[in-house]
Amino acid sequence: MKASSGALERSVAGVEAEIPASPAASQRRMWTALAVLAALGMLAWFTLDGTATLPVKGYSFGGFGFNSFALKVRWIPELILGLFAFRVVTANMRARLEDQNRK
């Protein structure tokens, strides 16, 4: 392995490939993480009962407020996994920008 402008290069069978300095900048790792989150989302969707609901009480404060509603339980893990997916994408974008700034 050779050091070259903040990134490492690896030669495999005569092919030079640039490895990002930060593992979070790897596109392959990002797509793998998103695929795992998608698989978990599908498992959660088909595992949880579609008719189960969680009552949410209405709220009002000044000009802001919302009425009471029933939230389907199967959406809760989907929202959480969606936030994780957003975090994975933004962390990857940040790491790639930092790698570009180092060069």
BAKOL-60865 format. One record per residue (C-alpha): x, y, z; residue number from 1; residue in three letters. Coordinates in nm, 4 decimals, padded with zeros to 6 digits, m for minus. Layout:
BAKOL-60865
VOBA | X | Y | Z | i | aa
VOBA | X | Y | Z | NUM | ALA
...
***
This chain:
BAKOL-60865
VOBA | X | Y | Z | i | aa
VOBA | 00.0000 | 00.0000 | 00.0000 | 1 | MET
VOBA | 00.1221 | 00.3505 | m00.0798 | 2 | LYS
VOBA | 00.0244 | 00.6786 | 00.0806 | 3 | ALA
VOBA | m00.0992 | 00.9273 | m00.1743 | 4 | SER
VOBA | m00.2588 | 01.2660 | m00.0975 | 5 | SER
VOBA | m00.4498 | 01.1579 | 00.2131 | 6 | GLY
VOBA | m00.5954 | 00.8435 | 00.0564 | 7 | ALA
VOBA | m00.4562 | 00.4943 | 00.0257 | 8 | LEU
VOBA | m00.4152 | 00.3086 | m00.2996 | 9 | GLU
VOBA | m00.4312 | m00.0671 | m00.3326 | 10 | ARG
VOBA | m00.3077 | m00.2706 | m00.6250 | 11 | SER
VOBA | m00.4995 | m00.5915 | m00.6855 | 12 | VAL
VOBA | m00.4055 | m00.7891 | m00.9956 | 13 | ALA
VOBA | m00.2568 | m00.4788 | m01.1534 | 14 | GLY
VOBA | m00.5677 | m00.2627 | m01.0949 | 15 | VAL
VOBA | m00.5188 | 00.0530 | m00.8898 | 16 | GLU
VOBA | m00.8132 | 00.1366 | m00.6615 | 17 | ALA
VOBA | m00.8348 | 00.4395 | m00.4363 | 18 | GLU
VOBA | m00.9541 | 00.3733 | m00.0820 | 19 | ILE
VOBA | m01.1180 | 00.6667 | 00.1000 | 20 | PRO
VOBA | m00.9355 | 00.7894 | 00.4116 | 21 | ALA
VOBA | m01.2584 | 00.7602 | 00.6115 | 22 | SER
VOBA | m01.4577 | 00.4334 | 00.6099 | 23 | PRO
VOBA | m01.7795 | 00.6389 | 00.6241 | 24 | ALA
VOBA | m01.6985 | 00.7766 | 00.2765 | 25 | ALA
VOBA | m01.7264 | 00.4327 | 00.1147 | 26 | SER
VOBA | m02.0207 | 00.4115 | m00.1272 | 27 | GLN
VOBA | m02.0223 | 00.0334 | m00.0927 | 28 | ARG
VOBA | m02.0631 | 00.0547 | 00.2856 | 29 | ARG
VOBA | m02.3418 | 00.3104 | 00.2496 | 30 | MET
VOBA | m02.5401 | 00.0950 | 00.0051 | 31 | TRP
VOBA | m02.4876 | m00.2125 | 00.2252 | 32 | THR
VOBA | m02.6186 | m00.0239 | 00.5298 | 33 | ALA
VOBA | m02.9207 | 00.1028 | 00.3343 | 34 | LEU
VOBA | m02.9940 | m00.2506 | 00.2088 | 35 | ALA
VOBA | m02.9829 | m00.3857 | 00.5663 | 36 | VAL
VOBA | m03.2153 | m00.1071 | 00.6838 | 37 | LEU
VOBA | m03.4544 | m00.1802 | 00.3959 | 38 | ALA
VOBA | m03.4563 | m00.5510 | 00.4844 | 39 | ALA
VOBA | m03.5269 | m00.4680 | 00.8496 | 40 | LEU
VOBA | m03.8067 | m00.2362 | 00.7398 | 41 | GLY
VOBA | m03.9664 | m00.5074 | 00.5293 | 42 | MET
VOBA | m03.9390 | m00.7586 | 00.8141 | 43 | LEU
VOBA | m04.0953 | m00.5116 | 01.0567 | 44 | ALA
VOBA | m04.3737 | m00.4244 | 00.8115 | 45 | TRP
VOBA | m04.4779 | m00.7851 | 00.7506 | 46 | PHE
VOBA | m04.4257 | m00.8944 | 01.1122 | 47 | THR
VOBA | m04.6343 | m00.6285 | 01.2882 | 48 | LEU
VOBA | m05.0132 | m00.6355 | 01.2853 | 49 | ASP
VOBA | m05.1597 | m00.3869 | 01.0383 | 50 | GLY
VOBA | m05.4691 | m00.3182 | 01.2482 | 51 | THR
VOBA | m05.2946 | m00.2299 | 01.5780 | 52 | ALA
VOBA | m05.3138 | 00.1423 | 01.6564 | 53 | THR
VOBA | m05.1655 | 00.3731 | 01.9155 | 54 | LEU
VOBA | m05.3938 | 00.6608 | 02.0228 | 55 | PRO
VOBA | m05.2211 | 01.0007 | 02.0084 | 56 | VAL
VOBA | m05.3838 | 01.2751 | 02.2125 | 57 | LYS
VOBA | m05.4362 | 01.6132 | 02.0485 | 58 | GLY
VOBA | m05.2166 | 01.9073 | 02.1424 | 59 | TYR
VOBA | m05.2588 | 02.2815 | 02.1201 | 60 | SER
VOBA | m05.0207 | 02.5619 | 02.2116 | 61 | PHE
VOBA | m05.0854 | 02.9112 | 02.0853 | 62 | GLY
VOBA | m05.1291 | 02.8963 | 01.7070 | 63 | GLY
VOBA | m04.9781 | 02.5484 | 01.6826 | 64 | PHE
VOBA | m05.1758 | 02.2311 | 01.7408 | 65 | GLY
VOBA | m05.3067 | 01.9052 | 01.6023 | 66 | PHE
VOBA | m05.6126 | 01.6916 | 01.6647 | 67 | ASN
VOBA | m05.6173 | 01.3478 | 01.8220 | 68 | SER
VOBA | m05.5498 | 01.0583 | 01.5858 | 69 | PHE
VOBA | m05.4672 | 00.6885 | 01.5866 | 70 | ALA
VOBA | m05.1154 | 00.6025 | 01.4689 | 71 | LEU
VOBA | m05.0734 | 00.2577 | 01.3157 | 72 | LYS
VOBA | m04.8101 | 00.0705 | 01.5145 | 73 | VAL
VOBA | m04.6413 | m00.0692 | 01.2042 | 74 | ARG
VOBA | m04.5320 | 00.2841 | 01.1044 | 75 | TRP
VOBA | m04.3250 | 00.3422 | 01.4213 | 76 | ILE
VOBA | m04.0286 | 00.1164 | 01.3274 | 77 | PRO
VOBA | m04.0484 | 00.2434 | 00.9679 | 78 | GLU
VOBA | m04.0062 | 00.6017 | 01.0895 | 79 | LEU
VOBA | m03.7136 | 00.5048 | 01.3140 | 80 | ILE
VOBA | m03.5409 | 00.3080 | 01.0361 | 81 | LEU
VOBA | m03.6018 | 00.5988 | 00.7991 | 82 | GLY
VOBA | m03.4214 | 00.8305 | 01.0403 | 83 | LEU
VOBA | m03.1296 | 00.5863 | 01.0550 | 84 | PHE
VOBA | m03.1200 | 00.5755 | 00.6735 | 85 | ALA
VOBA | m03.1149 | 00.9567 | 00.6631 | 86 | PHE
VOBA | m02.8256 | 00.9548 | 00.9101 | 87 | ARG
VOBA | m02.6314 | 00.6988 | 00.7025 | 88 | VAL
VOBA | m02.6695 | 00.9061 | 00.3840 | 89 | VAL
VOBA | m02.5789 | 01.2365 | 00.5484 | 90 | THR
VOBA | m02.2752 | 01.0830 | 00.7240 | 91 | ALA
VOBA | m02.1576 | 00.9404 | 00.3910 | 92 | ASN
VOBA | m02.2026 | 01.2755 | 00.2165 | 93 | MET
VOBA | m02.0118 | 01.4543 | 00.4924 | 94 | ARG
VOBA | m01.7236 | 01.2052 | 00.4843 | 95 | ALA
VOBA | m01.6966 | 01.2310 | 00.1044 | 96 | ARG
VOBA | m01.6888 | 01.6124 | 00.1238 | 97 | LEU
VOBA | m01.4189 | 01.5974 | 00.3919 | 98 | GLU
VOBA | m01.2155 | 01.3593 | 00.1715 | 99 | ASP
VOBA | m01.2480 | 01.6009 | m00.1224 | 100 | GLN
VOBA | m01.1353 | 01.8915 | 00.0950 | 101 | ASN
VOBA | m00.8249 | 01.6982 | 00.2053 | 102 | ARG
VOBA | m00.7135 | 01.6465 | m00.1556 | 103 | LYS
***
